[in-house]
């Protein structure tokens, strides 16, 4: 298994540094990385380049000394069966070339672990974090309209990240926080009420700040029918019943959209139930006793600068109303009280400036700042016919998640929303997402999985099955490359966990599919040589296991026929 082998090489290099003064080198960590080009080996280390700055010696000379020590240590190490050669390349790289046995071990491991291949032990999750309770809160869109593509990207990211964390051994809870109170909900109620009056014959000058999409008119019509309203004067704009109706209506819409998008939440929390006036006052009193809240100009201020924020923040205004931060502090306190050791918030780019104050609040509550991670998901621009589509949620001019699902399907939508680092802006090409050609990455990956199943089904007709029996015949470059790609899957999972970003799985699956298609084009799987056929079946079976696991983590189907 390649990640484990990399770790063994790291120890081997550390043991081979005895010729150098310990005090000089102990501060320099030994790192071993997979190479991007097999010409330079399978693994490489830059330790000599890093030591040269301290030892004031030529890095290539240092690399040669280390390489000689490695060669001596290898002769008495079990690694000698897995390391074919070790070479030094300018300006001081130490490159390791693996034997075929090292790659065969990858396939043995996949056969042993099956769908568990790549989980916690292979991904390097410390035992102390096994089963750690993690809450990941995402989407949490205000119930003021259908989900937009911005929310859709957050949904894809949050759901896939939750899958990966769970796969890696964490006890994960996915949560949606419903902001069912506040100014935006009041505006929603007013918008519905005005449209209802308009439907009932009143001339309305619709305010700019109100929600203007067609969905508001649909809700107004539903409200009229549900409450048997006959005249415009029966619609009272300040009646909170209208806003409450709007929240319930839209949460039902949002729930259906997320379900159809394959996103499941374990918990739906409501601001109205968690951040009550009493609970807010209690937490402010608690912080005031800790001298973290003070009075100034008739308002209550949170001393967030004590924890690195650029200025203190109002939590209770002079008119007695609460600022947005106050209920958010209560909600985060509630999260910790439910036993979560790690909290992950996935927010949109308009919340970037909010991070320091919520981090400060968590620390004021007595929790570690590292226990809260906030990941910002950048916006997505939808392209149709090569042109970007303009969007404005308030004016109702936007592409909804439902429209994307209907146009390109769930699989393509989820994969495309994950195709870039979450902090990078995403361009979503609707035309490309609909193509059933190798240009479309999700089609290309799914086709690899279906193609493998087709070969396995064909082999069964000749009573040939994938086997984990001792391998000895897989030696072609495309076979080695496919085994290499299969072998790095645990590392990919670890990267996603470390970065809290599922993007790497999408690029990895594309590389794995590319390696398979290249192998398939160059090597006949089922041929006259039955032993070779069995080994190649074992190879593609392992590729199928990893493709299926990766697609499942992303929430994308792994079809057996296409």
Secondary structure as a PSIPRED ss2 file (coil, helix, strand):
# PSIPRED VFORMAT (PSIPRED V4.0)

   1 X C   1.000  0.000  0.000
   2 X H   0.000  1.000  0.000
   3 X H   0.000  1.000  0.000
   4 X H   0.000  1.000  0.000
   5 X H   0.000  1.000  0.000
   6 X H   0.000  1.000  0.000
   7 X H   0.000  1.000  0.000
   8 X H   0.000  1.000  0.000
   9 X H   0.000  1.000  0.000
  10 X H   0.000  1.000  0.000
  11 X H   0.000  1.000  0.000
  12 X H   0.000  1.000  0.000
  13 X H   0.000  1.000  0.000
  14 X H   0.000  1.000  0.000
  15 X H   0.000  1.000  0.000
  16 X C   1.000  0.000  0.000
  17 X C   1.000  0.000  0.000
  18 X C   1.000  0.000  0.000
  19 X C   1.000  0.000  0.000
  20 X C   1.000  0.000  0.000
  21 X C   1.000  0.000  0.000
  22 X H   0.000  1.000  0.000
  23 X H   0.000  1.000  0.000
  24 X H   0.000  1.000  0.000
  25 X H   0.000  1.000  0.000
  26 X C   1.000  0.000  0.000
  27 X C   1.000  0.000  0.000
  28 X C   1.000  0.000  0.000
  29 X C   1.000  0.000  0.000
  30 X C   1.000  0.000  0.000
  31 X C   1.000  0.000  0.000
  32 X E   0.000  0.000  1.000
  33 X E   0.000  0.000  1.000
  34 X E   0.000  0.000  1.000
  35 X C   1.000  0.000  0.000
  36 X C   1.000  0.000  0.000
  37 X C   1.000  0.000  0.000
  38 X H   0.000  1.000  0.000
  39 X H   0.000  1.000  0.000
  40 X H   0.000  1.000  0.000
  41 X C   1.000  0.000  0.000
  42 X C   1.000  0.000  0.000
  43 X E   0.000  0.000  1.000
  44 X E   0.000  0.000  1.000
  45 X E   0.000  0.000  1.000
  46 X C   1.000  0.000  0.000
  47 X H   0.000  1.000  0.000
  48 X H   0.000  1.000  0.000
  49 X H   0.000  1.000  0.000
  50 X H   0.000  1.000  0.000
  51 X H   0.000  1.000  0.000
  52 X H   0.000  1.000  0.000
  53 X H   0.000  1.000  0.000
  54 X H   0.000  1.000  0.000
  55 X H   0.000  1.000  0.000
  56 X C   1.000  0.000  0.000
  57 X C   1.000  0.000  0.000
  58 X C   1.000  0.000  0.000
  59 X H   0.000  1.000  0.000
  60 X H   0.000  1.000  0.000
  61 X H   0.000  1.000  0.000
  62 X H   0.000  1.000  0.000
  63 X H   0.000  1.000  0.000
  64 X H   0.000  1.000  0.000
  65 X H   0.000  1.000  0.000
  66 X H   0.000  1.000  0.000
  67 X H   0.000  1.000  0.000
  68 X H   0.000  1.000  0.000
  69 X H   0.000  1.000  0.000
  70 X H   0.000  1.000  0.000
  71 X H   0.000  1.000  0.000
  72 X H   0.000  1.000  0.000
  73 X H   0.000  1.000  0.000
  74 X H   0.000  1.000  0.000
  75 X C   1.000  0.000  0.000
  76 X C   1.000  0.000  0.000
  77 X C   1.000  0.000  0.000
  78 X H   0.000  1.000  0.000
  79 X H   0.000  1.000  0.000
  80 X H   0.000  1.000  0.000
  81 X H   0.000  1.000  0.000
  82 X C   1.000  0.000  0.000
  83 X E   0.000  0.000  1.000
  84 X E   0.000  0.000  1.000
  85 X E   0.000  0.000  1.000
  86 X E   0.000  0.000  1.000
  87 X E   0.000  0.000  1.000
  88 X E   0.000  0.000  1.000
  89 X E   0.000  0.000  1.000
  90 X C   1.000  0.000  0.000
  91 X C   1.000  0.000  0.000
  92 X C   1.000  0.000  0.000
  93 X E   0.000  0.000  1.000
  94 X E   0.000  0.000  1.000
  95 X E   0.000  0.000  1.000
  96 X E   0.000  0.000  1.000
  97 X E   0.000  0.000  1.000
  98 X E   0.000  0.000  1.000
  99 X C   1.000  0.000  0.000
 100 X H   0.000  1.000  0.000
 101 X H   0.000  1.000  0.000
 102 X H   0.000  1.000  0.000
 103 X H   0.000  1.000  0.000
 104 X H   0.000  1.000  0.000
 105 X H   0.000  1.000  0.000
 106 X H   0.000  1.000  0.000
 107 X H   0.000  1.000  0.000
 108 X H   0.000  1.000  0.000
 109 X H   0.000  1.000  0.000
 110 X H   0.000  1.000  0.000
 111 X H   0.000  1.000  0.000
 112 X H   0.000  1.000  0.000
 113 X H   0.000  1.000  0.000
 114 X H   0.000  1.000  0.000
 115 X H   0.000  1.000  0.000
 116 X H   0.000  1.000  0.000
 117 X C   1.000  0.000  0.000
 118 X C   1.000  0.000  0.000
 119 X C   1.000  0.000  0.000
 120 X H   0.000  1.000  0.000
 121 X H   0.000  1.000  0.000
 122 X H   0.000  1.000  0.000
 123 X H   0.000  1.000  0.000
 124 X C   1.000  0.000  0.000
 125 X C   1.000  0.000  0.000
 126 X C   1.000  0.000  0.000
 127 X H   0.000  1.000  0.000
 128 X H   0.000  1.000  0.000
 129 X H   0.000  1.000  0.000
 130 X C   1.000  0.000  0.000
 131 X C   1.000  0.000  0.000
 132 X C   1.000  0.000  0.000
 133 X E   0.000  0.000  1.000
 134 X E   0.000  0.000  1.000
 135 X E   0.000  0.000  1.000
 136 X E   0.000  0.000  1.000
 137 X E   0.000  0.000  1.000
 138 X C   1.000  0.000  0.000
 139 X C   1.000  0.000  0.000
 140 X C   1.000  0.000  0.000
 141 X C   1.000  0.000  0.000
 142 X C   1.000  0.000  0.000
 143 X C   1.000  0.000  0.000
 144 X C   1.000  0.000  0.000
 145 X C   1.000  0.000  0.000
 146 X C   1.000  0.000  0.000
 147 X C   1.000  0.000  0.000
 148 X E   0.000  0.000  1.000
 149 X H   0.000  1.000  0.000
 150 X H   0.000  1.000  0.000
 151 X H   0.000  1.000  0.000
 152 X H   0.000  1.000  0.000
 153 X H   0.000  1.000  0.000
 154 X H   0.000  1.000  0.000
 155 X H   0.000  1.000  0.000
 156 X H   0.000  1.000  0.000
 157 X H   0.000  1.000  0.000
 158 X H   0.000  1.000  0.000
 159 X H   0.000  1.000  0.000
 160 X H   0.000  1.000  0.000
 161 X H   0.000  1.000  0.000
 162 X H   0.000  1.000  0.000
 163 X H   0.000  1.000  0.000
 164 X H   0.000  1.000  0.000
 165 X H   0.000  1.000  0.000
 166 X H   0.000  1.000  0.000
 167 X H   0.000  1.000  0.000
 168 X C   1.000  0.000  0.000
 169 X C   1.000  0.000  0.000
 170 X C   1.000  0.000  0.000
 171 X E   0.000  0.000  1.000
 172 X E   0.000  0.000  1.000
 173 X E   0.000  0.000  1.000
 174 X E   0.000  0.000  1.000
 175 X E   0.000  0.000  1.000
 176 X E   0.000  0.000  1.000
 177 X E   0.000  0.000  1.000
 178 X E   0.000  0.000  1.000
 179 X C   1.000  0.000  0.000
 180 X C   1.000  0.000  0.000
 181 X C   1.000  0.000  0.000
 182 X C   1.000  0.000  0.000
 183 X H   0.000  1.000  0.000
 184 X H   0.000  1.000  0.000
 185 X H   0.000  1.000  0.000
 186 X H   0.000  1.000  0.000
 187 X H   0.000  1.000  0.000
 188 X H   0.000  1.000  0.000
 189 X H   0.000  1.000  0.000
 190 X H   0.000  1.000  0.000
 191 X H   0.000  1.000  0.000
 192 X H   0.000  1.000  0.000
 193 X H   0.000  1.000  0.000
 194 X H   0.000  1.000  0.000
 195 X H   0.000  1.000  0.000
 196 X H   0.000  1.000  0.000
 197 X H   0.000  1.000  0.000
 198 X H   0.000  1.000  0.000
 199 X H   0.000  1.000  0.000
 200 X C   1.000  0.000  0.000
 201 X C   1.000  0.000  0.000
 202 X C   1.000  0.000  0.000
 203 X C   1.000  0.000  0.000
 204 X C   1.000  0.000  0.000
 205 X C   1.000  0.000  0.000
 206 X C   1.000  0.000  0.000
 207 X C   1.000  0.000  0.000
 208 X C   1.000  0.000  0.000
 209 X C   1.000  0.000  0.000
 210 X C   1.000  0.000  0.000
 211 X C   1.000  0.000  0.000
 212 X C   1.000  0.000  0.000
 213 X C   1.000  0.000  0.000
 214 X H   0.000  1.000  0.000
 215 X H   0.000  1.000  0.000
 216 X H   0.000  1.000  0.000
 217 X H   0.000  1.000  0.000
 218 X H   0.000  1.000  0.000
 219 X H   0.000  1.000  0.000
 220 X H   0.000  1.000  0.000
 221 X H   0.000  1.000  0.000
 222 X H   0.000  1.000  0.000
 223 X H   0.000  1.000  0.000
 224 X H   0.000  1.000  0.000
 225 X H   0.000  1.000  0.000
 226 X H   0.000  1.000  0.000
 227 X C   1.000  0.000  0.000
 228 X C   1.000  0.000  0.000
 229 X C   1.000  0.000  0.000
 230 X C   1.000  0.000  0.000
 231 X C   1.000  0.000  0.000
 232 X H   0.000  1.000  0.000
 233 X H   0.000  1.000  0.000
 234 X H   0.000  1.000  0.000
 235 X C   1.000  0.000  0.000
 236 X C   1.000  0.000  0.000
 237 X C   1.000  0.000  0.000
 238 X C   1.000  0.000  0.000
 239 X C   1.000  0.000  0.000
 240 X H   0.000  1.000  0.000
 241 X H   0.000  1.000  0.000
 242 X H   0.000  1.000  0.000
 243 X H   0.000  1.000  0.000
 244 X H   0.000  1.000  0.000
 245 X H   0.000  1.000  0.000
 246 X H   0.000  1.000  0.000
 247 X H   0.000  1.000  0.000
 248 X H   0.000  1.000  0.000
 249 X H   0.000  1.000  0.000
 250 X H   0.000  1.000  0.000
 251 X H   0.000  1.000  0.000
 252 X H   0.000  1.000  0.000
 253 X H   0.000  1.000  0.000
 254 X H   0.000  1.000  0.000
 255 X H   0.000  1.000  0.000
 256 X H   0.000  1.000  0.000
 257 X H   0.000  1.000  0.000
 258 X H   0.000  1.000  0.000
 259 X H   0.000  1.000  0.000
 260 X H   0.000  1.000  0.000
 261 X C   1.000  0.000  0.000
 262 X C   1.000  0.000  0.000
 263 X C   1.000  0.000  0.000
 264 X C   1.000  0.000  0.000
 265 X C   1.000  0.000  0.000
 266 X C   1.000  0.000  0.000
 267 X E   0.000  0.000  1.000
 268 X E   0.000  0.000  1.000
 269 X E   0.000  0.000  1.000
 270 X E   0.000  0.000  1.000
 271 X H   0.000  1.000  0.000
 272 X H   0.000  1.000  0.000
 273 X H   0.000  1.000  0.000
 274 X H   0.000  1.000  0.000
 275 X C   1.000  0.000  0.000
 276 X C   1.000  0.000  0.000
 277 X H   0.000  1.000  0.000
 278 X H   0.000  1.000  0.000
 279 X H   0.000  1.000  0.000
 280 X H   0.000  1.000  0.000
 281 X H   0.000  1.000  0.000
 282 X H   0.000  1.000  0.000
 283 X H   0.000  1.000  0.000
 284 X H   0.000  1.000  0.000
 285 X H   0.000  1.000  0.000
 286 X H   0.000  1.000  0.000
 287 X H   0.000  1.000  0.000
 288 X H   0.000  1.000  0.000
 289 X H   0.000  1.000  0.000
 290 X C   1.000  0.000  0.000
 291 X C   1.000  0.000  0.000
 292 X C   1.000  0.000  0.000
 293 X E   0.000  0.000  1.000
 294 X E   0.000  0.000  1.000
 295 X E   0.000  0.000  1.000
 296 X E   0.000  0.000  1.000
 297 X C   1.000  0.000  0.000
 298 X C   1.000  0.000  0.000
 299 X E   0.000  0.000  1.000
 300 X E   0.000  0.000  1.000
 301 X E   0.000  0.000  1.000
 302 X E   0.000  0.000  1.000
 303 X C   1.000  0.000  0.000
 304 X H   0.000  1.000  0.000
 305 X H   0.000  1.000  0.000
 306 X H   0.000  1.000  0.000
 307 X H   0.000  1.000  0.000
 308 X C   1.000  0.000  0.000
 309 X C   1.000  0.000  0.000
 310 X C   1.000  0.000  0.000
 311 X C   1.000  0.000  0.000
 312 X C   1.000  0.000  0.000
 313 X E   0.000  0.000  1.000
 314 X E   0.000  0.000  1.000
 315 X E   0.000  0.000  1.000
 316 X E   0.000  0.000  1.000
 317 X C   1.000  0.000  0.000
 318 X C   1.000  0.000  0.000
 319 X C   1.000  0.000  0.000
 320 X C   1.000  0.000  0.000
 321 X C   1.000  0.000  0.000
 322 X E   0.000  0.000  1.000
 323 X C   1.000  0.000  0.000
 324 X H   0.000  1.000  0.000
 325 X H   0.000  1.000  0.000
 326 X H   0.000  1.000  0.000
 327 X H   0.000  1.000  0.000
 328 X H   0.000  1.000  0.000
 329 X H   0.000  1.000  0.000
 330 X H   0.000  1.000  0.000
 331 X H   0.000  1.000  0.000
 332 X H   0.000  1.000  0.000
 333 X H   0.000  1.000  0.000
 334 X H   0.000  1.000  0.000
 335 X H   0.000  1.000  0.000
 336 X H   0.000  1.000  0.000
 337 X H   0.000  1.000  0.000
 338 X C   1.000  0.000  0.000
 339 X C   1.000  0.000  0.000
 340 X C   1.000  0.000  0.000
 341 X C   1.000  0.000  0.000
 342 X E   0.000  0.000  1.000
 343 X E   0.000  0.000  1.000
 344 X E   0.000  0.000  1.000
 345 X E   0.000  0.000  1.000
 346 X E   0.000  0.000  1.000
 347 X E   0.000  0.000  1.000
 348 X E   0.000  0.000  1.000
 349 X H   0.000  1.000  0.000
 350 X H   0.000  1.000  0.000
 351 X H   0.000  1.000  0.000
 352 X H   0.000  1.000  0.000
 353 X H   0.000  1.000  0.000
 354 X H   0.000  1.000  0.000
 355 X H   0.000  1.000  0.000
 356 X H   0.000  1.000  0.000
 357 X H   0.000  1.000  0.000
 358 X H   0.000  1.000  0.000
 359 X H   0.000  1.000  0.000
 360 X H   0.000  1.000  0.000
 361 X H   0.000  1.000  0.000
 362 X H   0.000  1.000  0.000
 363 X H   0.000  1.000  0.000
 364 X H   0.000  1.000  0.000
 365 X C   1.000  0.000  0.000
 366 X C   1.000  0.000  0.000
 367 X C   1.000  0.000  0.000
 368 X C   1.000  0.000  0.000
 369 X H   0.000  1.000  0.000
 370 X H   0.000  1.000  0.000
 371 X H   0.000  1.000  0.000
 372 X E   0.000  0.000  1.000
 373 X E   0.000  0.000  1.000
 374 X E   0.000  0.000  1.000
 375 X E   0.000  0.000  1.000
 376 X E   0.000  0.000  1.000
 377 X E   0.000  0.000  1.000
 378 X C   1.000  0.000  0.000
 379 X C   1.000  0.000  0.000
 380 X E   0.000  0.000  1.000
 381 X E   0.000  0.000  1.000
 382 X E   0.000  0.000  1.000
 383 X E   0.000  0.000  1.000
 384 X E   0.000  0.000  1.000
 385 X C   1.000  0.000  0.000
 386 X C   1.000  0.000  0.000
 387 X E   0.000  0.000  1.000
 388 X E   0.000  0.000  1.000
 389 X C   1.000  0.000  0.000
 390 X C   1.000  0.000  0.000
 391 X C   1.000  0.000  0.000
 392 X E   0.000  0.000  1.000
 393 X C   1.000  0.000  0.000
 394 X C   1.000  0.000  0.000
 395 X C   1.000  0.000  0.000
 396 X C   1.000  0.000  0.000
 397 X E   0.000  0.000  1.000
 398 X C   1.000  0.000  0.000
 399 X C   1.000  0.000  0.000
 400 X E   0.000  0.000  1.000
 401 X H   0.000  1.000  0.000
 402 X H   0.000  1.000  0.000
 403 X H   0.000  1.000  0.000
 404 X H   0.000  1.000  0.000
 405 X H   0.000  1.000  0.000
 406 X H   0.000  1.000  0.000
 407 X H   0.000  1.000  0.000
 408 X H   0.000  1.000  0.000
 409 X C   1.000  0.000  0.000
 410 X H   0.000  1.000  0.000
 411 X H   0.000  1.000  0.000
 412 X H   0.000  1.000  0.000
 413 X H   0.000  1.000  0.000
 414 X H   0.000  1.000  0.000
 415 X H   0.000  1.000  0.000
 416 X H   0.000  1.000  0.000
 417 X H   0.000  1.000  0.000
 418 X C   1.000  0.000  0.000
 419 X C   1.000  0.000  0.000
 420 X C   1.000  0.000  0.000
 421 X C   1.000  0.000  0.000
 422 X C   1.000  0.000  0.000
 423 X C   1.000  0.000  0.000
 424 X C   1.000  0.000  0.000
 425 X C   1.000  0.000  0.000
 426 X E   0.000  0.000  1.000
 427 X E   0.000  0.000  1.000
 428 X E   0.000  0.000  1.000
 429 X E   0.000  0.000  1.000
 430 X H   0.000  1.000  0.000
 431 X H   0.000  1.000  0.000
 432 X H   0.000  1.000  0.000
 433 X H   0.000  1.000  0.000
 434 X H   0.000  1.000  0.000
 435 X C   1.000  0.000  0.000
 436 X C   1.000  0.000  0.000
 437 X C   1.000  0.000  0.000
 438 X C   1.000  0.000  0.000
 439 X C   1.000  0.000  0.000
 440 X C   1.000  0.000  0.000
 441 X H   0.000  1.000  0.000
 442 X H   0.000  1.000  0.000
 443 X H   0.000  1.000  0.000
 444 X H   0.000  1.000  0.000
 445 X H   0.000  1.000  0.000
 446 X H   0.000  1.000  0.000
 447 X H   0.000  1.000  0.000
 448 X H   0.000  1.000  0.000
 449 X H   0.000  1.000  0.000
 450 X H   0.000  1.000  0.000
 451 X H   0.000  1.000  0.000
 452 X H   0.000  1.000  0.000
 453 X H   0.000  1.000  0.000
 454 X H   0.000  1.000  0.000
 455 X H   0.000  1.000  0.000
 456 X H   0.000  1.000  0.000
 457 X H   0.000  1.000  0.000
 458 X H   0.000  1.000  0.000
 459 X H   0.000  1.000  0.000
 460 X H   0.000  1.000  0.000
 461 X H   0.000  1.000  0.000
 462 X C   1.000  0.000  0.000
 463 X C   1.000  0.000  0.000
 464 X C   1.000  0.000  0.000
 465 X C   1.000  0.000  0.000
 466 X C   1.000  0.000  0.000
 467 X C   1.000  0.000  0.000
 468 X C   1.000  0.000  0.000
 469 X C   1.000  0.000  0.000
 470 X C   1.000  0.000  0.000
 471 X C   1.000  0.000  0.000
 472 X C   1.000  0.000  0.000
 473 X C   1.000  0.000  0.000
 474 X C   1.000  0.000  0.000
 475 X C   1.000  0.000  0.000
 476 X C   1.000  0.000  0.000
 477 X H   0.000  1.000  0.000
 478 X H   0.000  1.000  0.000
 479 X H   0.000  1.000  0.000
 480 X H   0.000  1.000  0.000
 481 X H   0.000  1.000  0.000
 482 X H   0.000  1.000  0.000
 483 X H   0.000  1.000  0.000
 484 X H   0.000  1.000  0.000
 485 X H   0.000  1.000  0.000
 486 X H   0.000  1.000  0.000
 487 X H   0.000  1.000  0.000
 488 X C   1.000  0.000  0.000
 489 X H   0.000  1.000  0.000
 490 X H   0.000  1.000  0.000
 491 X H   0.000  1.000  0.000
 492 X H   0.000  1.000  0.000
 493 X H   0.000  1.000  0.000
 494 X H   0.000  1.000  0.000
 495 X H   0.000  1.000  0.000
 496 X H   0.000  1.000  0.000
 497 X H   0.000  1.000  0.000
 498 X H   0.000  1.000  0.000
 499 X H   0.000  1.000  0.000
 500 X C   1.000  0.000  0.000
 501 X C   1.000  0.000  0.000
 502 X C   1.000  0.000  0.000
 503 X H   0.000  1.000  0.000
 504 X H   0.000  1.000  0.000
 505 X H   0.000  1.000  0.000
 506 X H   0.000  1.000  0.000
 507 X H   0.000  1.000  0.000
 508 X H   0.000  1.000  0.000
 509 X H   0.000  1.000  0.000
 510 X H   0.000  1.000  0.000
 511 X H   0.000  1.000  0.000
 512 X H   0.000  1.000  0.000
 513 X H   0.000  1.000  0.000
 514 X H   0.000  1.000  0.000
 515 X H   0.000  1.000  0.000
 516 X H   0.000  1.000  0.000
 517 X H   0.000  1.000  0.000
 518 X H   0.000  1.000  0.000
 519 X H   0.000  1.000  0.000
 520 X H   0.000  1.000  0.000
 521 X H   0.000  1.000  0.000
 522 X H   0.000  1.000  0.000
 523 X C   1.000  0.000  0.000
 524 X C   1.000  0.000  0.000
 525 X C   1.000  0.000  0.000
 526 X C   1.000  0.000  0.000
 527 X C   1.000  0.000  0.000
 528 X C   1.000  0.000  0.000
 529 X C   1.000  0.000  0.000
 530 X H   0.000  1.000  0.000
 531 X H   0.000  1.000  0.000
 532 X H   0.000  1.000  0.000
 533 X H   0.000  1.000  0.000
 534 X H   0.000  1.000  0.000
 535 X H   0.000  1.000  0.000
 536 X H   0.000  1.000  0.000
 537 X H   0.000  1.000  0.000
 538 X H   0.000  1.000  0.000
 539 X H   0.000  1.000  0.000
 540 X H   0.000  1.000  0.000
 541 X H   0.000  1.000  0.000
 542 X H   0.000  1.000  0.000
 543 X H   0.000  1.000  0.000
 544 X H   0.000  1.000  0.000
 545 X H   0.000  1.000  0.000
 546 X H   0.000  1.000  0.000
 547 X H   0.000  1.000  0.000
 548 X H   0.000  1.000  0.000
 549 X H   0.000  1.000  0.000
 550 X H   0.000  1.000  0.000
 551 X H   0.000  1.000  0.000
 552 X H   0.000  1.000  0.000
 553 X H   0.000  1.000  0.000
 554 X H   0.000  1.000  0.000
 555 X C   1.000  0.000  0.000
 556 X C   1.000  0.000  0.000
 557 X C   1.000  0.000  0.000
 558 X C   1.000  0.000  0.000
 559 X C   1.000  0.000  0.000
 560 X C   1.000  0.000  0.000
 561 X C   1.000  0.000  0.000
 562 X C   1.000  0.000  0.000
